[in-house]
């Protein structure tokens, strides 16, 4: 009947809402553990959303990268403000380049791995970062006050500490890609649109409306 058809239409339109809500709930739980409070976790979620919309990135993908980065920097000199700076620099550069969400996550993961190891390796810097981000090699060397040859040798020797390398990488990305500016490209606008849809879907999921529709759908199907 007409009521059943209407309910089924709503269910079809909102079929991804439970998945999106689950992703946001996972984000909130993990951040609550990392920060130690629900209130701080909500602030972090708000921060991630703001950055995602500014740089033109997927809010879910960036949240996963930010969480891993935050966990890696705990107890280091890169904790806190430097973590946010790193996150914004890498995400901003990748947003300007217009790459996919997975490529952005890979770049953040490369930085995270370097921090976890304590030193920057050639694999992370050359294969995962500088080959994907034009100008990064030269910019990082300049920020460190050395030549590109010296930088390559330093990385190859395993003597470039992450706590020295990451701020230099950040400086390079900020200068080259203007990462503090809003990404007004078409892809940047698209991500802002899809982020808004995901955040709205999460709000609907948290409200219990979807659960009610599912129950109503089951009743409607049984009646039909």
C-alpha angles and dihedrals in degrees: 000000000000096000092051091048091051092049092048090051091054091047091052093049092049099039093118095049095091090052093049092046090050090052092051091046091052089049092051095047093049093047090048089057093046096046099034097232142064091228093055090045090057090050090052091049089052090049093050091050092050093050093045091054093046098048095036102246140136109272095214095047093046092048090057090051093046093050093053091045092050091050091050095051097048109121094013133101087256094064120117117358093018090053091055091045091052093047093050094044096051096039091045094051093048090047091053090050089052095228127159125277090250092053090051091051090050091053092050089046091054091055090045091053092050091053092048091051094045093228135066113245129202090244093059098038103040104025100037104027121017095041089054098039113056114222096016096116094052093040094050092048090050092050090052092046095240138104124265089248091054090047092052091048092048092051092045090053091054091234100116106101116217090231088062098037101048097057089049091050089049092051090050094050094045091052098042100040104027089232095182091064125090116260104237096174121120092257090049090054091046092055091050088054095048091044090055090051092050093047091048090047090052091051090052091047092050091050093064094238093122092052089052092049091050090053091046090049091053091050091046093050091049091050092049 
